[in-house]
Amino acid sequence: MIFVWGQQRVDTSLGYVAEFCNVCRQITPCKLLRVGVAGHVYKISVGQGALAGHAVRCQCCQAEFAADPAQYAGTLKTLPPAPVGGGVLSEELVRATNPEVAARWAERLALEDQLRRDPSQVPAETRQFLLQEVLARAARAYDQRAGQSLFNKAWDAWVGLGCVTTMMLQGLVPIVLLQMAYQGNAEEAGSTAMMVGAALFVVLLYTEPWRYLQRKLVPELKSQLRPLKPTEAELTEALASFPSLSKRLKAARLLTP
């Protein structure tokens, strides 16, 4: 039996605010979060935990950014409906929570407008900044995942092993083991099953960060890089600043459809 415990993040919603999202590249409705760290057993924790900071989570793309609750005029407990004529942001949310958001982000909003019109006209230095902004977010997510406690990785691997085992039980494995048992090798069949399970568990445990990169981060990077339309040379230069990504990803991989 694997006993899984440790510390985990606990989010508490403080309401909704209007904020700029550099993934959506516009002002969007966001959820303001109190981020705590609490102990857990089998991923179950009690209470809000010790305060670790605050964040906003975009309600359009679910990206998160550090936040200071003091900069908002207030929060809304429920999210107002989107405008009837289109768009994602209601004027009610802006007025009630962050009336100065457009002025605060005016320069960035102008840059985003230029990107939409013609990305090639954005200066090379600015393009590198924007590329590194996207990659930095992915690098933080990967490093955080790779730095998880062994117990948290064990939990993820255990869940993955359960899925793999279920598929195997529906396929060839039971036929082979039953045949071995029928020939009088029931003990050998049991030992083989345990060895296969242990080997799969170890593989899943130590490849979990890589699988997270391929399954989640690569598709997100492709989507977020698309508005910038980078060349392979530009992207290679930007990747060089993030060793945890550049060791595992080539620019060409992120430029494929």
Secondary structure, 3 states (H helix, E strand, C coil): CCCCEEEEEEEEEEEEEEEEECCCCEEEEEEEEEEEEEEEECCECCCCCEEEEEEEEECCCCCEEECCHHHCCCCECCCCCCCCCCCCCCHHHHHHHCCCHHHHCHHHHHHHHHHHHCHHHCCHHHHHHHHHHHHHHHHHHHHHHHCCCHHHHHHHHHHHHHHHHHHHHCCCHHHHHHHHHHCCCHHHHHHHHHHHHHHHHHHHHHHHHHHHHHHHHHHHHHHHHHHHCCCHHHHHHHHCCCHHHHCCCCHHHHHCC
